[in-house]
């Protein structure tokens, strides 16, 4: 088998590297901390990664760590008598 043919076959097997602008961000794991509010909404404590300007996709794997709202604490962190 000639080298050119073999190289073509190998290139067809390699997955598409994706967008050249966000290629270096592909496959990264990003942890984003959140806190659940009294009304049920989620407030982000860390900023979420931005989408790629070129392709509009988010190449990272984002894991949101949501801290539950604790009804037994006051807004200042002290325990409230129940």
N, C-alpha and C positions, 0 to 999 in steps of 0.2 A: 504494500500500500504506500502510495506516495505521501510525502509529508504534508503537502497542501490539502489533500483530501482528508487526512487524519485530523489536521487542524480545524477544518470546516466542521467535521463531526463533533469535535470537542466543543467548539464555540456554540453549536446548536444545543448542547446539553447544559451549558452554564446558564443559570437563571439571569433574567434581565437585571442589570445593576440598578435600574431606576433612574430617577432624576439626578443629573450631575451636581446640582446645587445642594441637595440634601442627602447625597449618597453616604457621607461620613456619619450621619446621624441615624442611619438605618440600624435597627436591632438594639438600640440602647434601651435600658430600663430606666424610667423616671418615676420616682415616688413623689406624689403631691399630697401634702397633709391638708385636711379639711376639718371643719368643725360644723356639726349640725346645730342650727339655730332653733329657738323656741317655736318659730312658725313652720319648721320643717325644711326650710331652705338650707343650702350648703354654702359656707363662707370658706374660700380658699386661703390658707395660711401661707402657702408657697405659690409662686406664679406657675401657671401651666406653660409648657413649651409652646412656642408659636408655630403655626403651620408654615410650610415652605412657601416662599413668595413666588416661586416658579411653577410648581405643580399644584399647590393648594392642599397638599396632604400632610398628615402628621406622621413622620417616619418612626418615631419612638413608640415603645410600649409604655403606656401611662397607667400606673397603678395608683388609685386614689385611696388614701388611708383616712377614713372618716371617723373622727372622734365623736362619740355620742354626747348629746346634751345631757348634763347632769342636773336634774331638778332639785337635788338636795343642796346645791351650792348657790350662794348669792353671786351677783355679777363681779364681786371683788374676790371671790375664791373662798370665803368662809363658809363653813357648814351652817345650814339653816336648821333650826330645831323643828322636828316633826311631831 
